[in-house]
Amino acid sequence: MDPYKMITSHQGLAVPYATFTGVELIDVTDGVATARMEQRRKTENNVQGQHAGAMFTLGEAAAGAAVAGALAPVILKMRPVAEMAEITYRKFAQGTLTATASMSRDSAELMAEIEARGETAFDVNIDIRDASGETVVEMKVNWCVSPTRN
């Protein structure tokens, strides 16, 4: 199976909470991922917009998929952990949202650093847009990746 398709199809197993909120991975490539979340009553806030926590989950899920895509050849031997996140809510958000996450560093560079140091850290930038294409949320998640310990 294509490793990017595997990442997309296994998101529900890897991150059950994202599935609960309705996050759907649309596309995963080397260091870039796109995810979508339709507005549902479970993801609304008190003013019938998308809840801040649901939008965070959408962005973090897209970021995690971008990390998995960057490390696809070895992802099953790696332990990616989100260490820090920044989020800016730019606009009231309603309806279906789409998050695009992009790595701040090249995957070959990350792999070389893991080989040399045993771990690496980097940022993933996320842009979340509404159906009209306007940015409603900007995020940055810092990840630390190291090999799994048996």
Buried (B, 14 or more C-beta within 10 A) or exposed (E): EEBBEBBBEEBEEBBEEBBEBBBBBBBBBBBBBBBBBEBEEEBBBEEEBBBEEBBBBBBBBBBBBBBBBBBBEEBEEBEBBBEEBEBEBEEEBBEBBBBBBBBEBEBEEBBEBBEEEEBBBBBBBBBBBBEEEEEBBBBBBBBBBBEEEE
